[in-house]
Amino acid sequence: MLLSVDMKTKHKKRTQGSTRTKNKGVVSQKLFETDSTYFLKLIAICILATLWLKFTTPIQIFGTHLNAVPVGLMTGLLVVRAFEHSQDDRKIWYAVLIIVGIISYFVPAGLVI
């Protein structure tokens, strides 16, 4: 009888040890935003990425001709870094910024000086 009680307590100790969490002190945050907020951010990022400062005559810097400067792309990178807290969302916004910025270089959009 005593032997069966000891086996039950040993079994309990093993199950309690296996249910412990490994990441103590780490609090996971789940930030929910509405679809309209996400869509508004997407539109704002796309508009920001299309802003280029284009020159009528190319500027030569260090032997390289510079036709345009991606002003909106650079400010967009800073805005995303400052306001987006989730790393996964930041990666998405960075990808959108870079793709829209590259595409908008070839279309006639931006400020021409």
N, C-alpha and C positions, 0 to 999 in steps of 0.2 A: 504494500500500500504506500509506504513511504517512497519507494522507488518510482512509482507512477506519478507522484506529485512533483518530484524533482525533474522528471522528464518534461512535464508540462511547463515548468518555469523556464527550463533551458530553451524549449521551443519558443516560448513567448519572447525571450530576450533576443533571439535571432530575428524574429519578425519585426520587433520594434527597431532594431538596428538597421534593418534594410529599408524601413520607411522614412528614415531621416532625410532631410533635404541636404544636398551637397553644397549649394550656394547659400550659405547663411548670410543674412544682412543685405542681400541683393533684392531690391524691390522693383518689380517690373511694372512699368506704367503702360496703360493702354489708353492712348489718346484717340478719341473718336471725333471726326469732323464730318459735317454733312457733305453730300455730293455737290451741292451748289457752291460751298466754300472751296472744295477741291477744284471744281471747274473754273471758278473765278481766279484761283491761283494759277491754273494752267494757262488761261488766257493772258493774265498779266505777265507771266514768264515768257510766253511766246511773243508778245508785243515788245517786251524789254529786249529780247534777244535779236529782234530785227533792227534795232537802232545801231547804225554804223555812221561813223564820221568819214565821209569820202572826200577825196581831194580831186580837183579838176586837173592839176598837174601833179604827177607822183613826186613824193619827197624822197630824197636819197639819205638813208641813215646807215652808216657803216658799210657802204657799198651795196646796200639792198634798197630796191625801189619799193616804197610803201604807198599803196593806192588808197588804203582805208584802214581805220582803226575801229575795232569792235567795242565801242563805248558801252553799249547796252549789255553786251555779254560780260564784260568785266564787272559792271555794277550789279548785274544779276547774280554773279557768283558770290559777291559780297552779301547781297540781300538774302540769298538762300542760306548762306552760312550763318548769318545772324539770327534769322527768324525760324528756321526749321530745326526742330529738336531731335527728331527721329533720324537715325543714320540711313535707314532704308529709304525714307522719303527724300532725303538730301541727294542720294544717288540717282533717284528718278528725275529730280529737278535738274541736276547737273547734266544728265544725258539729254533731256529736252532742250536745255539751253544751248548745248554744243551743237546738236543736230539742227535746230532752227537757226542758230547763228551761222553755220556753214552754208545752209541753203539760202539764207537771206543775203549772203555775200554776192551771189550770182544774179539776184534779181535787182531791179532798179528801186531799192528802198534805202532810206537813210538820209542824212543831211549832207549836202554837197557844198564844199567850201571852195 
